[in-house]
Amino acid sequence: MKRYVIQHRTHDWDPWQVCPRLQYDTLQEAKAAFKALPFKDGYRIAESFIQVRYKAVKV
């Protein structure tokens, strides 16, 4: 899994969607790709991470 992604959304009320072809290992690569986008409105750089959750167990 790549560490940095560029996300896109059409409207302010839409959820952010990951662009599958825009995933990078380093922040520098993601910044360079973001800078190369013709339109930056509706795009952002995000860091992917694994969220650890715990669920209670009934005993």
C-alpha positions as CSV (number, residue, x, y, z in Angstrom):
1,M,0.0,0.0,0.0
2,K,1.3,3.5,-0.9
3,R,1.6,6.0,1.9
4,Y,0.4,9.2,0.2
5,V,-2.6,9.6,-2.2
6,I,-4.3,12.4,-4.0
7,Q,-8.0,12.6,-3.4
8,H,-10.8,14.2,-5.4
9,R,-14.3,15.4,-4.9
10,T,-16.7,17.2,-7.1
11,H,-18.8,19.2,-4.6
12,D,-18.1,20.3,-1.0
13,W,-20.7,18.0,0.4
14,D,-19.3,14.9,-1.5
15,P,-16.9,12.5,0.4
16,W,-13.3,12.5,-0.7
17,Q,-12.5,9.7,-3.2
18,V,-9.0,8.2,-3.7
19,C,-7.7,8.4,-7.2
20,P,-6.2,4.9,-7.8
21,R,-3.6,6.1,-10.3
22,L,-2.4,8.9,-8.0
23,Q,-0.7,7.0,-5.1
24,Y,2.9,7.6,-4.0
25,D,5.5,6.4,-1.6
26,T,6.9,9.7,-0.6
27,L,5.4,13.2,0.2
28,Q,7.8,14.8,-2.4
29,E,6.4,12.6,-5.2
30,A,2.8,13.4,-4.1
31,K,3.6,17.2,-4.0
32,A,5.2,17.0,-7.5
33,A,2.2,15.2,-8.9
34,F,-0.2,17.6,-7.2
35,K,1.7,20.6,-8.7
36,A,1.4,19.0,-12.2
37,L,-2.4,18.8,-12.0
38,P,-4.0,21.3,-14.4
39,F,-6.8,22.1,-11.9
40,K,-6.2,21.9,-8.2
41,D,-9.7,22.8,-7.1
42,G,-11.3,19.7,-5.6
43,Y,-8.0,17.8,-5.1
44,R,-5.9,17.3,-2.0
45,I,-3.0,15.3,-0.8
46,A,-3.8,12.8,2.0
47,E,-1.7,10.4,4.1
48,S,-3.1,6.9,4.3
49,F,-2.9,5.1,7.6
50,I,-4.3,2.0,9.3
51,Q,-6.8,2.7,12.0
52,V,-6.8,0.3,14.9
53,R,-10.2,-0.2,16.5
54,Y,-11.2,-2.4,19.4
55,K,-14.6,-4.0,19.9
56,A,-15.9,-5.2,23.2
57,V,-16.2,-8.9,23.7
58,K,-19.2,-10.2,25.6
59,V,-18.1,-12.7,28.3
